[in-house]
Amino acid sequence: MAVLLDHIIIPARDKKSSAEFLARMLGVEAGAQTGPFVPVTTGNGVTLDYMDSQDFRWHHCAFLVSEEEFDAIFARIRQEAVAYHANPDGSGAGEINRRDGGRGLYFNDPNGHSMEILTVPYGGWR
């Protein structure tokens, strides 16, 4: 069996609102709470399990999306006036990047986690 990422735990001050924010931006649904977690499941089955915590450092999560999904997510980001930027260091405020012939951007969730959407993986399609 190949090694596959199954889930990652994302600490949050309010797991429900944080999971709902990310799900809303990505155009997916936050799942029902399971134990201490509120899950957001991606199209490849990886789950981001939000868990309440007051003590954490920020995480970075990148989501590979189609051109159409990028447009829809970008529209929701703009509709909700979520700040976004082109580069991982926070530069390029209000801009997108065009690395590897695709489009990408970064935005923070309500807990300061850095979320990224991109249409082409780093290094391009191989």
A tleap script that builds the chain and sets N, CA, C and O, in Angstrom:
source leaprc.protein.ff14SB
mol = sequence {
  NMET ALA VAL LEU LEU ASP HIE ILE ILE ILE
  PRO ALA ARG ASP LYS LYS SER SER ALA GLU
  PHE LEU ALA ARG MET LEU GLY VAL GLU ALA
  GLY ALA GLN THR GLY PRO PHE VAL PRO VAL
  THR THR GLY ASN GLY VAL THR LEU ASP TYR
  MET ASP SER GLN ASP PHE ARG TRP HIE HIE
  CYS ALA PHE LEU VAL SER GLU GLU GLU PHE
  ASP ALA ILE PHE ALA ARG ILE ARG GLN GLU
  ALA VAL ALA TYR HIE ALA ASN PRO ASP GLY
  SER GLY ALA GLY GLU ILE ASN ARG ARG ASP
  GLY GLY ARG GLY LEU TYR PHE ASN ASP PRO
  ASN GLY HIE SER MET GLU ILE LEU THR VAL
  PRO TYR GLY GLY TRP CARG
}
set mol.1.N position { 0.844 -1.187 0.000 }
set mol.1.CA position { 0.000 0.000 0.000 }
set mol.1.C position { 0.885 1.244 0.000 }
set mol.1.O position { 1.886 1.294 0.714 }
set mol.2.N position { 0.527 2.227 -0.782 }
set mol.2.CA position { 1.232 3.507 -0.799 }
set mol.2.C position { 0.937 4.265 0.489 }
set mol.2.O position { -0.122 4.085 1.091 }
set mol.3.N position { 1.861 5.103 0.908 }
set mol.3.CA position { 1.635 5.945 2.074 }
set mol.3.C position { 0.754 7.117 1.648 }
set mol.3.O position { 1.087 7.848 0.715 }
set mol.4.N position { -0.358 7.285 2.331 }
set mol.4.CA position { -1.301 8.353 2.023 }
set mol.4.C position { -1.566 9.173 3.275 }
set mol.4.O position { -1.682 8.623 4.370 }
set mol.5.N position { -1.661 10.487 3.115 }
set mol.5.CA position { -2.049 11.339 4.232 }
set mol.5.C position { -3.541 11.151 4.465 }
set mol.5.O position { -4.339 11.290 3.537 }
set mol.6.N position { -3.920 10.838 5.693 }
set mol.6.CA position { -5.320 10.607 6.042 }
set mol.6.C position { -5.954 11.844 6.671 }
set mol.6.O position { -7.041 12.257 6.267 }
set mol.7.N position { -5.282 12.435 7.655 }
set mol.7.CA position { -5.835 13.616 8.310 }
set mol.7.C position { -4.731 14.425 8.974 }
set mol.7.O position { -3.615 13.946 9.179 }
set mol.8.N position { -5.071 15.652 9.300 }
set mol.8.CA position { -4.186 16.532 10.050 }
set mol.8.C position { -5.054 17.254 11.068 }
set mol.8.O position { -6.186 17.630 10.762 }
set mol.9.N position { -4.539 17.450 12.266 }
set mol.9.CA position { -5.280 18.170 13.300 }
set mol.9.C position { -4.891 19.642 13.228 }
set mol.9.O position { -3.710 19.988 13.238 }
set mol.10.N position { -5.898 20.496 13.156 }
set mol.10.CA position { -5.702 21.939 13.087 }
set mol.10.C position { -6.252 22.547 14.378 }
set mol.10.O position { -7.463 22.515 14.598 }
set mol.11.N position { -5.394 23.097 15.235 }
set mol.11.CA position { -5.886 23.711 16.468 }
set mol.11.C position { -6.596 25.030 16.171 }
set mol.11.O position { -6.219 25.759 15.254 }
set mol.12.N position { -7.617 25.321 16.951 }
set mol.12.CA position { -8.402 26.533 16.725 }
set mol.12.C position { -8.982 27.028 18.043 }
set mol.12.O position { -9.236 26.247 18.960 }
set mol.13.N position { -9.181 28.312 18.121 }
set mol.13.CA position { -9.831 28.876 19.309 }
set mol.13.C position { -11.312 28.504 19.337 }
set mol.13.O position { -11.902 28.375 20.410 }
set mol.14.N position { -11.908 28.332 18.163 }
set mol.14.CA position { -13.305 27.908 18.038 }
set mol.14.C position { -13.378 26.960 16.846 }
set mol.14.O position { -13.517 27.398 15.704 }
set mol.15.N position { -13.283 25.661 17.115 }
set mol.15.CA position { -13.174 24.657 16.051 }
set mol.15.C position { -14.341 24.704 15.075 }
set mol.15.O position { -14.144 24.554 13.869 }
set mol.16.N position { -15.551 24.910 15.580 }
set mol.16.CA position { -16.727 24.891 14.700 }
set mol.16.C position { -16.702 26.062 13.723 }
set mol.16.O position { -16.881 25.869 12.521 }
set mol.17.N position { -16.481 27.270 14.228 }
set mol.17.CA position { -16.489 28.424 13.325 }
set mol.17.C position { -15.289 28.377 12.375 }
set mol.17.O position { -15.398 28.794 11.222 }
set mol.18.N position { -14.156 27.877 12.845 }
set mol.18.CA position { -12.980 27.780 11.977 }
set mol.18.C position { -13.191 26.761 10.865 }
set mol.18.O position { -12.865 27.028 9.708 }
set mol.19.N position { -13.732 25.600 11.206 }
set mol.19.CA position { -14.012 24.576 10.193 }
set mol.19.C position { -15.046 25.085 9.203 }
set mol.19.O position { -14.919 24.864 7.998 }
set mol.20.N position { -16.060 25.758 9.702 }
set mol.20.CA position { -17.097 26.290 8.809 }
set mol.20.C position { -16.542 27.363 7.886 }
set mol.20.O position { -16.942 27.436 6.724 }
set mol.21.N position { -15.619 28.208 8.381 }
set mol.21.CA position { -14.993 29.227 7.541 }
set mol.21.C position { -14.237 28.570 6.389 }
set mol.21.O position { -14.450 28.924 5.230 }
set mol.22.N position { -13.355 27.618 6.696 }
set mol.22.CA position { -12.569 26.982 5.646 }
set mol.22.C position { -13.485 26.243 4.672 }
set mol.22.O position { -13.303 26.341 3.459 }
set mol.23.N position { -14.449 25.518 5.184 }
set mol.23.CA position { -15.374 24.786 4.313 }
set mol.23.C position { -16.108 25.750 3.386 }
set mol.23.O position { -16.266 25.475 2.197 }
set mol.24.N position { -16.551 26.868 3.926 }
set mol.24.CA position { -17.263 27.865 3.114 }
set mol.24.C position { -16.351 28.415 2.021 }
set mol.24.O position { -16.773 28.534 0.870 }
set mol.25.N position { -15.113 28.751 2.361 }
set mol.25.CA position { -14.184 29.283 1.364 }
set mol.25.C position { -13.913 28.252 0.270 }
set mol.25.O position { -13.867 28.599 -0.910 }
set mol.26.N position { -13.733 26.981 0.658 }
set mol.26.CA position { -13.409 25.943 -0.318 }
set mol.26.C position { -14.631 25.419 -1.062 }
set mol.26.O position { -14.488 24.705 -2.054 }
set mol.27.N position { -15.826 25.763 -0.600 }
set mol.27.CA position { -17.034 25.284 -1.261 }
set mol.27.C position { -17.353 23.839 -0.927 }
set mol.27.O position { -17.933 23.118 -1.739 }
set mol.28.N position { -16.970 23.415 0.281 }
set mol.28.CA position { -17.287 22.067 0.760 }
set mol.28.C position { -18.062 22.217 2.067 }
set mol.28.O position { -18.344 23.334 2.499 }
set mol.29.N position { -18.402 21.105 2.689 }
set mol.29.CA position { -19.147 21.157 3.945 }
set mol.29.C position { -18.261 20.743 5.103 }
set mol.29.O position { -17.430 19.844 4.972 }
set mol.30.N position { -18.440 21.396 6.222 }
set mol.30.CA position { -17.815 20.924 7.458 }
set mol.30.C position { -18.653 19.752 7.938 }
set mol.30.O position { -19.881 19.793 7.878 }
set mol.31.N position { -17.987 18.708 8.416 }
set mol.31.CA position { -18.701 17.533 8.891 }
set mol.31.C position { -19.223 17.721 10.303 }
set mol.31.O position { -18.927 18.717 10.964 }
set mol.32.N position { -19.995 16.762 10.750 }
set mol.32.CA position { -20.492 16.762 12.121 }
set mol.32.C position { -19.337 16.483 13.067 }
set mol.32.O position { -18.396 15.769 12.720 }
set mol.33.N position { -19.412 17.046 14.255 }
set mol.33.CA position { -18.353 16.821 15.233 }
set mol.33.C position { -18.240 15.336 15.543 }
set mol.33.O position { -19.235 14.647 15.769 }
set mol.34.N position { -16.992 14.863 15.548 }
set mol.34.CA position { -16.677 13.483 15.897 }
set mol.34.C position { -15.643 13.536 17.014 }
set mol.34.O position { -14.509 13.956 16.783 }
set mol.35.N position { -16.012 13.120 18.208 }
set mol.35.CA position { -15.115 13.267 19.345 }
set mol.35.C position { -14.803 14.740 19.530 }
set mol.35.O position { -15.721 15.560 19.526 }
set mol.36.N position { -13.528 15.105 19.692 }
set mol.36.CA position { -13.188 16.512 19.889 }
set mol.36.C position { -12.986 17.288 18.581 }
set mol.36.O position { -12.571 18.447 18.611 }
set mol.37.N position { -13.275 16.662 17.440 }
set mol.37.CA position { -12.943 17.251 16.140 }
set mol.37.C position { -14.163 17.652 15.322 }
set mol.37.O position { -15.216 17.019 15.389 }
set mol.38.N position { -13.988 18.742 14.531 }
set mol.38.CA position { -14.931 19.099 13.478 }
set mol.38.C position { -14.149 18.970 12.174 }
set mol.38.O position { -13.214 19.736 11.938 }
set mol.39.N position { -14.521 18.008 11.322 }
set mol.39.CA position { -13.724 17.720 10.132 }
set mol.39.C position { -14.137 18.530 8.899 }
set mol.39.O position { -15.303 18.873 8.705 }
set mol.40.N position { -13.130 18.815 8.083 }
set mol.40.CA position { -13.336 19.343 6.731 }
set mol.40.C position { -12.597 18.368 5.818 }
set mol.40.O position { -11.376 18.236 5.908 }
set mol.41.N position { -13.329 17.692 4.947 }
set mol.41.CA position { -12.736 16.665 4.100 }
set mol.41.C position { -12.518 17.199 2.695 }
set mol.41.O position { -13.417 17.795 2.101 }
set mol.42.N position { -11.313 16.982 2.164 }
set mol.42.CA position { -10.976 17.428 0.819 }
set mol.42.C position { -11.369 16.365 -0.202 }
set mol.42.O position { -11.722 15.244 0.166 }
set mol.43.N position { -11.309 16.715 -1.466 }
set mol.43.CA position { -11.710 15.816 -2.543 }
set mol.43.C position { -10.898 14.544 -2.638 }
set mol.43.O position { -11.374 13.554 -3.194 }
set mol.44.N position { -9.680 14.544 -2.109 }
set mol.44.CA position { -8.867 13.324 -2.148 }
set mol.44.C position { -8.949 12.548 -0.837 }
set mol.44.O position { -8.156 11.638 -0.596 }
set mol.45.N position { -9.918 12.914 0.012 }
set mol.45.CA position { -10.186 12.170 1.223 }
set mol.45.C position { -9.388 12.569 2.447 }
set mol.45.O position { -9.603 12.009 3.522 }
set mol.46.N position { -8.470 13.523 2.321 }
set mol.46.CA position { -7.723 13.998 3.483 }
set mol.46.C position { -8.646 14.872 4.325 }
set mol.46.O position { -9.367 15.721 3.802 }
set mol.47.N position { -8.613 14.649 5.633 }
set mol.47.CA position { -9.476 15.411 6.542 }
set mol.47.C position { -8.642 16.370 7.374 }
set mol.47.O position { -7.618 15.987 7.939 }
set mol.48.N position { -9.083 17.614 7.444 }
set mol.48.CA position { -8.528 18.589 8.363 }
set mol.48.C position { -9.447 18.560 9.572 }
set mol.48.O position { -10.597 18.992 9.497 }
set mol.49.N position { -8.946 18.056 10.675 }
set mol.49.CA position { -9.740 17.908 11.891 }
set mol.49.C position { -9.472 19.088 12.809 }
set mol.49.O position { -8.412 19.174 13.428 }
set mol.50.N position { -10.439 19.998 12.896 }
set mol.50.CA position { -10.296 21.157 13.767 }
set mol.50.C position { -10.583 20.748 15.204 }
set mol.50.O position { -11.556 20.046 15.481 }
set mol.51.N position { -9.717 21.197 16.118 }
set mol.51.CA position { -9.839 20.873 17.531 }
set mol.51.C position { -9.602 22.138 18.350 }
set mol.51.O position { -8.671 22.896 18.076 }
set mol.52.N position { -10.444 22.363 19.352 }
set mol.52.CA position { -10.267 23.534 20.200 }
set mol.52.C position { -8.945 23.479 20.941 }
set mol.52.O position { -8.563 22.448 21.494 }
set mol.53.N position { -8.250 24.622 20.939 }
set mol.53.CA position { -6.988 24.764 21.658 }
set mol.53.C position { -6.693 26.256 21.755 }
set mol.53.O position { -6.951 27.008 20.815 }
set mol.54.N position { -6.167 26.671 22.864 }
set mol.54.CA position { -5.795 28.076 23.022 }
set mol.54.C position { -4.298 28.284 22.815 }
set mol.54.O position { -3.841 29.422 22.698 }
set mol.55.N position { -3.546 27.214 22.771 }
set mol.55.CA position { -2.092 27.308 22.689 }
set mol.55.C position { -1.604 26.580 21.439 }
set mol.55.O position { -1.539 25.351 21.420 }
set mol.56.N position { -1.264 27.332 20.404 }
set mol.56.CA position { -0.788 26.700 19.179 }
set mol.56.C position { -0.018 27.696 18.336 }
set mol.56.O position { -0.127 28.909 18.515 }
set mol.57.N position { 0.757 27.159 17.419 }
set mol.57.CA position { 1.425 27.943 16.384 }
set mol.57.C position { 0.644 27.742 15.091 }
set mol.57.O position { -0.059 26.743 14.932 }
set mol.58.N position { 0.766 28.668 14.192 }
set mol.58.CA position { 0.008 28.590 12.946 }
set mol.58.C position { 0.492 27.426 12.082 }
set mol.58.O position { 1.647 27.007 12.157 }
set mol.59.N position { -0.407 26.930 11.280 }
set mol.59.CA position { -0.129 25.878 10.295 }
set mol.59.C position { -0.264 26.471 8.896 }
set mol.59.O position { -0.841 27.544 8.718 }
set mol.60.N position { 0.265 25.772 7.921 }
set mol.60.CA position { 0.057 26.128 6.514 }
set mol.60.C position { -0.546 24.922 5.814 }
set mol.60.O position { -0.032 23.809 5.927 }
set mol.61.N position { -1.632 25.141 5.095 }
set mol.61.CA position { -2.273 24.082 4.314 }
set mol.61.C position { -2.467 24.600 2.896 }
set mol.61.O position { -2.981 25.701 2.700 }
set mol.62.N position { -2.058 23.814 1.913 }
set mol.62.CA position { -2.204 24.195 0.505 }
set mol.62.C position { -3.178 23.246 -0.169 }
set mol.62.O position { -3.135 22.035 0.049 }
set mol.63.N position { -4.055 23.805 -0.987 }
set mol.63.CA position { -5.081 23.036 -1.674 }
set mol.63.C position { -4.921 23.182 -3.182 }
set mol.63.O position { -4.996 24.290 -3.714 }
set mol.64.N position { -4.702 22.078 -3.860 }
set mol.64.CA position { -4.619 22.068 -5.319 }
set mol.64.C position { -6.034 22.017 -5.856 }
set mol.64.O position { -6.786 21.093 -5.546 }
set mol.65.N position { -6.406 23.010 -6.665 }
set mol.65.CA position { -7.770 23.143 -7.162 }
set mol.65.C position { -7.757 23.342 -8.674 }
set mol.65.O position { -6.742 23.734 -9.250 }
set mol.66.N position { -8.882 23.072 -9.303 }
set mol.66.CA position { -9.016 23.322 -10.743 }
set mol.66.C position { -9.150 24.825 -10.982 }
set mol.66.O position { -9.355 25.598 -10.046 }
set mol.67.N position { -9.032 25.224 -12.245 }
set mol.67.CA position { -9.224 26.638 -12.593 }
set mol.67.C position { -10.613 27.116 -12.185 }
set mol.67.O position { -10.762 28.226 -11.673 }
set mol.68.N position { -11.628 26.289 -12.408 }
set mol.68.CA position { -13.004 26.659 -12.065 }
set mol.68.C position { -13.168 26.783 -10.548 }
set mol.68.O position { -13.819 27.708 -10.062 }
set mol.69.N position { -12.572 25.845 -9.807 }
set mol.69.CA position { -12.643 25.915 -8.347 }
set mol.69.C position { -11.906 27.149 -7.830 }
set mol.69.O position { -12.366 27.797 -6.890 }
set mol.70.N position { -10.762 27.476 -8.440 }
set mol.70.CA position { -10.034 28.672 -8.046 }
set mol.70.C position { -10.935 29.894 -8.201 }
set mol.70.O position { -11.035 30.714 -7.288 }
set mol.71.N position { -11.596 30.017 -9.363 }
set mol.71.CA position { -12.484 31.159 -9.596 }
set mol.71.C position { -13.575 31.243 -8.533 }
set mol.71.O position { -13.864 32.327 -8.027 }
set mol.72.N position { -14.179 30.110 -8.193 }
set mol.72.CA position { -15.263 30.100 -7.209 }
set mol.72.C position { -14.756 30.449 -5.816 }
set mol.72.O position { -15.392 31.226 -5.104 }
set mol.73.N position { -13.624 29.885 -5.422 }
set mol.73.CA position { -13.050 30.187 -4.104 }
set mol.73.C position { -12.628 31.651 -4.046 }
set mol.73.O position { -12.895 32.335 -3.058 }
set mol.74.N position { -11.978 32.129 -5.088 }
set mol.74.CA position { -11.541 33.524 -5.143 }
set mol.74.C position { -12.742 34.461 -5.036 }
set mol.74.O position { -12.663 35.493 -4.370 }
set mol.75.N position { -13.836 34.114 -5.679 }
set mol.75.CA position { -15.052 34.932 -5.592 }
set mol.75.C position { -15.572 34.975 -4.153 }
set mol.75.O position { -15.982 36.035 -3.680 }
set mol.76.N position { -15.561 33.838 -3.453 }
set mol.76.CA position { -16.024 33.817 -2.061 }
set mol.76.C position { -15.083 34.623 -1.163 }
set mol.76.O position { -15.542 35.324 -0.261 }
set mol.77.N position { -13.787 34.533 -1.397 }
set mol.77.CA position { -12.818 35.310 -0.624 }
set mol.77.C position { -13.097 36.802 -0.793 }
set mol.77.O position { -13.129 37.547 0.187 }
set mol.78.N position { -13.297 37.230 -2.025 }
set mol.78.CA position { -13.586 38.651 -2.275 }
set mol.78.C position { -14.943 39.050 -1.718 }
set mol.78.O position { -15.087 40.137 -1.159 }
set mol.79.N position { -15.948 38.178 -1.865 }
set mol.79.CA position { -17.293 38.491 -1.378 }
set mol.79.C position { -17.290 38.719 0.134 }
set mol.79.O position { -17.998 39.594 0.634 }
set mol.80.N position { -16.494 37.932 0.858 }
set mol.80.CA position { -16.434 38.066 2.317 }
set mol.80.C position { -15.332 39.020 2.774 }
set mol.80.O position { -15.075 39.151 3.970 }
set mol.81.N position { -14.683 39.685 1.815 }
set mol.81.CA position { -13.629 40.656 2.110 }
set mol.81.C position { -12.514 40.045 2.961 }
set mol.81.O position { -12.006 40.680 3.885 }
set mol.82.N position { -12.143 38.810 2.637 }
set mol.82.CA position { -11.029 38.138 3.302 }
set mol.82.C position { -9.742 38.641 2.650 }
set mol.82.O position { -9.605 38.602 1.427 }
set mol.83.N position { -8.811 39.107 3.457 }
set mol.83.CA position { -7.535 39.586 2.918 }
set mol.83.C position { -6.779 38.417 2.298 }
set mol.83.O position { -6.795 37.307 2.830 }
set mol.84.N position { -6.118 38.670 1.174 }
set mol.84.CA position { -5.324 37.647 0.507 }
set mol.84.C position { -4.062 38.274 -0.048 }
set mol.84.O position { -3.965 39.492 -0.204 }
set mol.85.N position { -3.092 37.412 -0.347 }
set mol.85.CA position { -1.817 37.904 -0.858 }
set mol.85.C position { -1.197 36.861 -1.779 }
set mol.85.O position { -1.592 35.695 -1.781 }
set mol.86.N position { -0.218 37.308 -2.561 }
set mol.86.CA position { 0.365 36.460 -3.601 }
set mol.86.C position { 1.484 35.563 -3.107 }
set mol.86.O position { 1.769 34.539 -3.727 }
set mol.87.N position { 2.120 35.923 -2.008 }
set mol.87.CA position { 3.352 35.232 -1.615 }
set mol.87.C position { 3.292 34.710 -0.185 }
set mol.87.O position { 2.578 35.260 0.654 }
set mol.88.N position { 4.045 33.647 0.091 }
set mol.88.CA position { 3.980 33.041 1.425 }
set mol.88.C position { 4.475 33.938 2.552 }
set mol.88.O position { 4.133 33.713 3.713 }
set mol.89.N position { 5.270 34.946 2.229 }
set mol.89.CA position { 5.742 35.856 3.269 }
set mol.89.C position { 4.761 36.992 3.539 }
set mol.89.O position { 5.055 37.892 4.326 }
set mol.90.N position { 3.593 36.956 2.890 }
set mol.90.CA position { 2.575 37.980 3.101 }
set mol.90.C position { 2.676 39.148 2.141 }
set mol.90.O position { 1.828 40.040 2.169 }
set mol.91.N position { 3.694 39.164 1.292 }
set mol.91.CA position { 3.812 40.264 0.324 }
set mol.91.C position { 2.843 40.044 -0.831 }
set mol.91.O position { 2.307 38.951 -1.015 }
set mol.92.N position { 2.636 41.086 -1.590 }
set mol.92.CA position { 1.694 41.018 -2.703 }
set mol.92.C position { 0.255 41.072 -2.236 }
set mol.92.O position { -0.594 40.343 -2.749 }
set mol.93.N position { -0.030 41.936 -1.261 }
set mol.93.CA position { -1.394 42.063 -0.736 }
set mol.93.C position { -2.369 42.405 -1.863 }
set mol.93.O position { -2.107 43.291 -2.677 }
set mol.94.N position { -3.492 41.695 -1.898 }
set mol.94.CA position { -4.515 41.943 -2.905 }
set mol.94.C position { -4.147 41.432 -4.283 }
set mol.94.O position { -4.803 41.774 -5.267 }
set mol.95.N position { -3.098 40.611 -4.369 }
set mol.95.CA position { -2.659 40.066 -5.660 }
set mol.95.C position { -2.665 38.543 -5.616 }
set mol.95.O position { -2.658 37.936 -4.545 }
set mol.96.N position { -2.678 37.936 -6.805 }
set mol.96.CA position { -2.491 36.495 -6.920 }
set mol.96.C position { -1.138 36.252 -7.577 }
set mol.96.O position { -0.564 37.161 -8.176 }
set mol.97.N position { -0.627 35.025 -7.465 }
set mol.97.CA position { 0.621 34.708 -8.145 }
set mol.97.C position { 0.331 33.836 -9.367 }
set mol.97.O position { -0.766 33.298 -9.521 }
set mol.98.N position { 1.320 33.712 -10.214 }
set mol.98.CA position { 1.178 32.913 -11.443 }
set mol.98.C position { 2.352 31.943 -11.572 }
set mol.98.O position { 2.891 31.739 -12.660 }
set mol.99.N position { 2.733 31.352 -10.443 }
set mol.99.CA position { 3.856 30.412 -10.438 }
set mol.99.C position { 3.554 29.173 -11.269 }
set mol.99.O position { 2.433 28.664 -11.278 }
set mol.100.N position { 4.562 28.710 -11.951 }
set mol.100.CA position { 4.502 27.464 -12.723 }
set mol.100.C position { 3.369 27.442 -13.748 }
set mol.100.O position { 2.876 26.377 -14.119 }
set mol.101.N position { 2.961 28.630 -14.203 }
set mol.101.CA position { 1.927 28.716 -15.222 }
set mol.101.C position { 0.509 28.605 -14.702 }
set mol.101.O position { -0.433 28.527 -15.491 }
set mol.102.N position { 0.340 28.598 -13.390 }
set mol.102.CA position { -0.999 28.526 -12.795 }
set mol.102.C position { -1.309 29.788 -12.019 }
set mol.102.O position { -0.660 30.820 -12.194 }
set mol.103.N position { -2.294 29.693 -11.173 }
set mol.103.CA position { -2.665 30.805 -10.299 }
set mol.103.C position { -2.667 30.316 -8.859 }
set mol.103.O position { -2.973 29.156 -8.581 }
set mol.104.N position { -2.322 31.215 -7.955 }
set mol.104.CA position { -2.326 30.866 -6.543 }
set mol.104.C position { -2.488 32.091 -5.675 }
set mol.104.O position { -2.221 33.215 -6.101 }
set mol.105.N position { -2.925 31.862 -4.459 }
set mol.105.CA position { -3.018 32.927 -3.471 }
set mol.105.C position { -3.037 32.321 -2.083 }
set mol.105.O position { -3.273 31.125 -1.910 }
set mol.106.N position { -2.783 33.174 -1.091 }
set mol.106.CA position { -2.768 32.801 0.312 }
set mol.106.C position { -3.792 33.648 1.046 }
set mol.106.O position { -4.003 34.814 0.711 }
set mol.107.N position { -4.424 33.056 2.045 }
set mol.107.CA position { -5.309 33.802 2.932 }
set mol.107.C position { -5.236 33.156 4.311 }
set mol.107.O position { -4.909 31.976 4.436 }
set mol.108.N position { -5.543 33.933 5.336 }
set mol.108.CA position { -5.497 33.406 6.694 }
set mol.108.C position { -6.898 33.067 7.166 }
set mol.108.O position { -7.867 33.755 6.844 }
set mol.109.N position { -6.985 31.989 7.939 }
set mol.109.CA position { -8.261 31.665 8.569 }
set mol.109.C position { -8.388 32.510 9.836 }
set mol.109.O position { -7.452 33.233 10.178 }
set mol.110.N position { -9.508 32.440 10.536 }
set mol.110.CA position { -9.697 33.290 11.719 }
set mol.110.C position { -8.680 33.069 12.839 }
set mol.110.O position { -8.582 33.901 13.740 }
set mol.111.N position { -7.921 31.970 12.805 }
set mol.111.CA position { -6.923 31.685 13.834 }
set mol.111.C position { -5.505 32.007 13.388 }
set mol.111.O position { -4.552 31.758 14.126 }
set mol.112.N position { -5.355 32.559 12.185 }
set mol.112.CA position { -4.038 32.916 11.686 }
set mol.112.C position { -3.332 31.814 10.930 }
set mol.112.O position { -2.168 31.966 10.560 }
set mol.113.N position { -4.025 30.686 10.687 }
set mol.113.CA position { -3.428 29.642 9.863 }
set mol.113.C position { -3.385 30.118 8.415 }
set mol.113.O position { -4.336 30.730 7.929 }
set mol.114.N position { -2.292 29.839 7.737 }
set mol.114.CA position { -2.109 30.263 6.353 }
set mol.114.C position { -2.656 29.207 5.412 }
set mol.114.O position { -2.162 28.080 5.379 }
set mol.115.N position { -3.665 29.565 4.654 }
set mol.115.CA position { -4.268 28.670 3.683 }
set mol.115.C position { -3.872 29.133 2.286 }
set mol.115.O position { -3.779 30.332 2.022 }
set mol.116.N position { -3.642 28.187 1.408 }
set mol.116.CA position { -3.208 28.488 0.049 }
set mol.116.C position { -4.066 27.700 -0.922 }
set mol.116.O position { -4.388 26.536 -0.683 }
set mol.117.N position { -4.434 28.348 -2.022 }
set mol.117.CA position { -5.049 27.634 -3.139 }
set mol.117.C position { -4.142 27.836 -4.345 }
set mol.117.O position { -3.620 28.930 -4.561 }
set mol.118.N position { -3.955 26.780 -5.129 }
set mol.118.CA position { -3.124 26.857 -6.321 }
set mol.118.C position { -3.681 25.919 -7.382 }
set mol.118.O position { -4.255 24.875 -7.074 }
set mol.119.N position { -3.499 26.314 -8.639 }
set mol.119.CA position { -4.043 25.520 -9.745 }
set mol.119.C position { -3.019 24.610 -10.398 }
set mol.119.O position { -3.379 23.714 -11.162 }
set mol.120.N position { -1.741 24.833 -10.101 }
set mol.120.CA position { -0.660 23.999 -10.638 }
set mol.120.C position { 0.267 23.684 -9.472 }
set mol.120.O position { 0.635 24.594 -8.729 }
set mol.121.N position { 0.654 22.435 -9.289 }
set mol.121.CA position { 1.550 22.117 -8.170 }
set mol.121.C position { 2.915 22.766 -8.367 }
set mol.121.O position { 3.326 23.055 -9.491 }
set mol.122.N position { 3.612 22.989 -7.244 }
set mol.122.CA position { 4.963 23.549 -7.335 }
set mol.122.C position { 5.825 22.675 -8.234 }
set mol.122.O position { 5.820 21.450 -8.113 }
set mol.123.N position { 6.558 23.305 -9.129 }
set mol.123.CA position { 7.374 22.579 -10.094 }
set mol.123.C position { 6.624 22.243 -11.366 }
set mol.123.O position { 7.207 21.697 -12.302 }
set mol.124.N position { 5.333 22.563 -11.416 }
set mol.124.CA position { 4.523 22.297 -12.602 }
set mol.124.C position { 4.052 20.852 -12.666 }
set mol.124.O position { 4.407 20.026 -11.825 }
set mol.125.N position { 3.261 20.569 -13.661 }
set mol.125.CA position { 2.763 19.195 -13.874 }
set mol.125.C position { 3.891 18.355 -14.418 }
set mol.125.O position { 4.601 18.796 -15.322 }
set mol.126.N position { 4.072 17.196 -13.913 }
set mol.126.CA position { 5.162 16.320 -14.363 }
set mol.126.C position { 4.620 15.120 -15.039 }
set mol.126.O position { 5.384 14.266 -15.487 }
savepdb mol mol.pdb
quit
